[in-house]
């Protein structure tokens, strides 16, 4: 099992199996895959019967390769893992935006690497900036970037619950189980 498979398995473990909580804005899910996403990816059966193999395929395509989080993981596994996890909960574009914002914020005088256009889409320029940042700041930079990404993730969870109070019952679990401060 390569590291991307391990990351996907970790997400599946965190998400659990079948859930149909009427208060969950994501609706009915299996292995963390919402019904809407499952249907968009060809699953037509009952959600509680969706095979884990389909969930793995959806995770790989929608939450790893399409948003280029596999390329991020190739540069730094922990940062890639964080983006995949955040992307599953908030959408890949939001996770990519978080990375781009922090890389811009950490770019000292803006001369260490290209200033990024924050569009929530990772490509070669963002990957090059990440490589340059890690080469420049090393292990401390990696830790600071992970803390920043997790800080934005936690803040976004709070914002979600402030906008939709029905989601408050999930806030504690989101922060406890999804926001990791060290990797």
C-alpha positions as CSV (number, residue, x, y, z in Angstrom):
1,X,0.0,0.0,0.0
2,X,1.6,3.3,-1.0
3,X,1.2,6.5,1.0
4,X,-1.8,7.8,-0.9
5,X,-3.6,4.5,-0.2
6,X,-2.7,4.9,3.5
7,X,-4.0,8.4,3.5
8,X,-7.3,7.4,1.9
9,X,-7.6,4.5,4.4
10,X,-7.1,7.0,7.3
11,X,-9.8,9.2,5.9
12,X,-12.2,6.3,5.6
13,X,-11.4,5.2,9.2
14,X,-12.1,8.8,10.4
15,X,-15.3,9.1,8.4
16,X,-16.7,5.7,9.5
17,X,-19.4,3.7,7.7
18,X,-23.0,4.5,7.0
19,X,-24.4,7.8,8.5
20,X,-27.8,9.3,8.0
21,X,-28.1,12.1,10.6
22,X,-30.9,14.5,9.7
23,X,-28.9,17.4,11.1
24,X,-25.8,16.7,9.0
25,X,-25.6,19.2,6.1
26,X,-23.8,16.6,4.1
27,X,-26.8,14.3,4.2
28,X,-26.7,10.6,3.9
29,X,-23.1,9.2,3.6
30,X,-21.2,6.0,3.4
31,X,-17.5,6.0,4.3
32,X,-17.7,9.8,4.2
33,X,-19.0,9.9,0.6
34,X,-22.2,12.0,0.3
35,X,-25.1,10.7,-1.7
36,X,-24.7,13.5,-4.2
37,X,-21.0,12.7,-4.8
38,X,-21.7,9.0,-5.0
39,X,-24.5,9.6,-7.6
40,X,-22.2,12.0,-9.6
41,X,-19.6,9.1,-9.7
42,X,-22.0,6.4,-10.9
43,X,-23.3,4.8,-7.7
44,X,-27.1,4.2,-8.1
45,X,-27.8,1.8,-5.3
46,X,-28.7,2.5,-1.7
47,X,-26.0,4.4,0.1
48,X,-25.8,1.9,2.9
49,X,-24.8,-0.7,0.3
50,X,-22.1,1.2,-1.4
51,X,-18.9,-0.9,-1.5
52,X,-15.7,0.5,0.0
53,X,-13.9,0.1,-3.3
54,X,-16.2,2.7,-4.9
55,X,-15.5,5.0,-1.9
56,X,-11.7,4.5,-2.4
57,X,-12.0,5.2,-6.2
58,X,-14.0,8.4,-5.5
59,X,-11.5,9.6,-2.8
60,X,-8.6,9.0,-5.1
61,X,-10.1,10.8,-8.1
62,X,-12.1,13.6,-6.5
63,X,-10.0,14.4,-3.4
64,X,-6.5,13.4,-4.4
65,X,-5.5,13.4,-8.0
66,X,-7.9,16.0,-9.5
67,X,-7.0,18.7,-7.0
68,X,-3.3,17.7,-7.2
69,X,-3.0,16.8,-3.6
70,X,-1.0,13.7,-4.6
71,X,1.6,16.2,-6.0
72,X,1.6,18.0,-2.6
73,X,2.0,14.7,-0.8
74,X,5.0,13.9,-3.1
75,X,6.6,17.1,-1.7
76,X,5.5,16.5,1.9
77,X,3.3,13.6,3.0
78,X,1.9,15.4,6.1
79,X,0.9,18.5,4.2
80,X,-0.7,16.3,1.5
81,X,-2.5,14.3,4.1
82,X,-3.8,17.5,5.7
83,X,-5.1,18.9,2.4
84,X,-6.8,15.6,1.5
85,X,-8.6,15.5,4.9
86,X,-9.6,19.1,4.7
87,X,-10.7,18.7,1.1
88,X,-13.0,15.8,2.1
89,X,-14.7,17.9,4.7
90,X,-14.7,21.4,3.1
91,X,-14.1,20.7,-0.6
92,X,-10.7,20.5,-2.3
93,X,-10.8,24.1,-3.5
94,X,-11.1,25.4,0.1
95,X,-8.1,23.2,1.2
96,X,-6.1,24.4,-1.8
97,X,-7.0,28.0,-1.0
98,X,-5.8,27.5,2.6
99,X,-2.4,26.3,1.3
100,X,-2.0,29.2,-1.2
101,X,-2.9,31.7,1.5
102,X,-0.4,30.4,3.9
103,X,2.4,30.1,1.3
104,X,1.7,33.8,0.4
105,X,1.7,34.8,4.0
106,X,5.0,33.0,4.8
107,X,6.7,34.4,1.6
108,X,8.7,36.9,3.6
109,X,9.2,39.9,1.3
110,X,7.5,38.1,-1.6
111,X,10.8,37.2,-3.1
112,X,11.4,33.7,-1.9
113,X,9.1,32.2,-4.5
114,X,6.3,33.3,-6.8
115,X,3.4,35.1,-5.1
116,X,0.4,32.9,-5.7
117,X,-3.0,33.8,-7.1
118,X,-5.4,32.4,-4.5
119,X,-7.8,30.5,-6.7
120,X,-8.2,27.2,-4.9
121,X,-6.5,25.4,-7.7
122,X,-3.1,23.8,-7.3
123,X,-0.8,23.6,-10.2
124,X,2.9,23.7,-10.9
125,X,3.3,27.3,-9.5
126,X,1.8,26.3,-6.1
127,X,3.9,23.1,-6.0
128,X,7.1,25.0,-6.9
129,X,6.3,27.5,-4.1
130,X,5.7,24.7,-1.6
131,X,9.1,23.1,-2.6
132,X,10.8,26.5,-2.2
133,X,9.2,27.2,1.1
134,X,10.2,23.8,2.6
135,X,13.7,24.1,1.2
136,X,14.0,27.6,2.7
137,X,12.3,27.0,6.1
138,X,12.9,23.2,6.6
139,X,11.3,21.2,9.4
140,X,10.2,24.4,11.3
141,X,8.5,25.7,8.1
142,X,6.7,22.4,7.6
143,X,5.4,22.5,11.3
144,X,4.4,26.1,11.0
145,X,2.6,25.5,7.7
146,X,0.7,22.5,9.2
147,X,-0.3,24.6,12.2
148,X,-1.5,27.3,9.9
149,X,-3.5,24.9,7.7
150,X,-5.1,23.4,10.8
151,X,-5.8,26.8,12.3
152,X,-7.8,27.8,9.2
153,X,-9.6,24.4,9.2
154,X,-10.7,24.9,12.8
155,X,-11.7,28.5,12.1
156,X,-13.8,27.3,9.1
157,X,-15.5,24.7,11.3
158,X,-16.5,27.4,13.8
159,X,-17.7,29.7,10.9
160,X,-19.9,26.8,9.6
161,X,-21.5,26.4,13.0
162,X,-22.0,30.1,13.5
163,X,-23.8,30.3,10.1
164,X,-25.8,27.1,10.6
165,X,-26.4,26.4,14.3
166,X,-27.8,22.9,13.6
167,X,-24.2,22.0,12.8
168,X,-22.9,22.8,16.3
169,X,-23.5,19.3,17.5
170,X,-20.7,18.2,15.1
171,X,-18.2,21.0,16.1
172,X,-16.5,19.3,19.0
173,X,-15.9,16.1,17.0
174,X,-14.6,17.9,14.0
175,X,-12.1,19.8,16.0
176,X,-11.1,16.8,18.2
177,X,-10.8,14.3,15.3
178,X,-9.9,16.4,12.2
179,X,-7.7,19.2,13.5
180,X,-4.3,17.9,14.3
181,X,-1.6,20.3,15.5
182,X,1.4,18.1,15.0
183,X,2.3,15.5,12.3
